[in-house]
Amino acid sequence: MASEYIKYQLKDVKPKEKPPELTPKEKFLNWLYYYKWYLVAAAVMIWILLDIGLHILNERRNAPDYQIAYIGSSVLPSDTEAALTEAFSALGTDANENGNVRTVLNSYALDGADETTAAELGEYSAASQIRLIGDMENCESYFFLVDDPAHVQESYQILADKDGRLLNPDNENPAEFYAIPLSECPALAAVLDGTYHDSVSGEEISGTNRDFLQDLYLARRAFPEGRECANKEACDLLWKKLTK
């Protein structure tokens, strides 16, 4: 009886018509409506990954094979810096195998023990001091160009002996640090005789690199056990070329 009653109630009900088939464009717009934010999130993620990848690639491409720390009481002219880095690169090899030989000079103009230069350098010297400490902590520079190696060694205890070893100040008979005048490095003779052109406070100045380099000494960094700079073996070989 109940089933007959239900049939009676539904006798005028017509089945719903099947909706029309969507066109490909309508299907795409419908899908895009529901998933657009997923697409935005994916695009942002891909952009971030590409940016990181390019950054790593550029860092590897520009990674230096050799690093020099200049510690002196005056700032080197840019031409003089370029001549030094080009000379080191010409004598070196592509140690990190990134397709080029690159040398970076990290300049630290410090006041040293001279009260006059301390007053002149001021905040610049303080900033250089902080950067130099970071250089030493991160084992960046292998080569050191210094105008007062004894003062540098007294202050930082980082210069190596003749065999490249770290000096032990507690030893009763510690070896001396090894530093040679830059003028006694035949491989860098052409750099000393080169010229520079610079602008200071709007005034053009020029001269020979010897004006800035003749009183500098070349030394190398001694690294504590378990730590060393990048490409140390290549740096050791370049050191031999420079000091033979």
Buried (B, 14 or more C-beta within 10 A) or exposed (E): EEEEEEEEEEEEEEEEEEEEEEEEEEEEEEEEEEEEEEEEEEEEEEEEEEEEEEEEEEEEEEBBBBBBBBBBBEBBBEBBBBBBBBBBBEBBBBBBEBEEBBBBBBBBBBBBEBEEBBEBBEEBBEEBBEBBEEBBEEBBBBBBBBBBBBBBBEBBBBBBBEEBEBBEEEEEEEBEBBBBEBBEBEBBEEBBEBBBEBEEEEEEEEBBBBBBBEEBBBBBBBBEEEEBBBBBEBBEBBBEEBBE
